[in-house]
Amino acid sequence: MARKTAPDSSRRSERSRRAILDAALELVGEVGFGKLTIEAIAARAGVGKQTIYRWWPSKAAVLFDSFLDQSDGAPEVTLPDTGDLAADLKSVLRATVDEMENPKYALPTRALVAESQNDPELGAELNARVLEPQLDAWAARLRTAQQAGHIAADADLRVAVEMIVGSLFHRWSLRTLPLSHGYADAIVDQVLRGIAVSPSGSPAEPSAG
């Protein structure tokens, strides 16, 4: 008689986890975060709701892990350094516009940002694992340009980064004006006009870097 192999519980758990994360993303796109429930996620994933509560304390926590999972776990963020600061910043900001306009990313992001206003723990995790790494990457690219003498030595790089990224996020969150590559380029040009310098130390064209 052939010996029966014991079920692989780790494989079964990973299948369930994957199904739960996929279900959360699908449902938030269909019904929105307000109508999203643990029960609905469990039903769509084909698991019991206690399975979800064993791994996550709330629907926001499930959605956050779903968001990280589709983003490959919020990998380390780096900005290109081609020697052209304006071009580098514009390429990344344009890609950000494309992502913000993609419902696959926009829907869970909007839901998480909104919920983080009422859930301090979620807000802190979103900030630590998603926002701060991205802002640090932007600041690092500006710091390289500053060290090369292309940005004023007294420029506050954190403020400059928040002006660039925050301007885009502001328009995205209000939804009253369209996002576009042209708008992304205009943000970069405007900010660099204020902090970039020419070799002589006078204000430089935004493409310097």
TACORQUI-V349673 format. One record per helix or strand. SS is the DSSP state (alpha for helix, beta for strand). FROM is the first residue (numbers start at 1). TO is the last residue. If there is no record, write none. Layout:
ss->[SS/SS]
from->[FROM/FROM]
to->[TO/TO]
This chain:
ss->[alpha/alpha/alpha/alpha/alpha/alpha/alpha/beta/alpha/alpha/beta/beta]
from->[9/38/49/59/85/103/120/151/157/181/196/203]
to->[31/45/55/70/100/116/147/151/174/195/197/203]
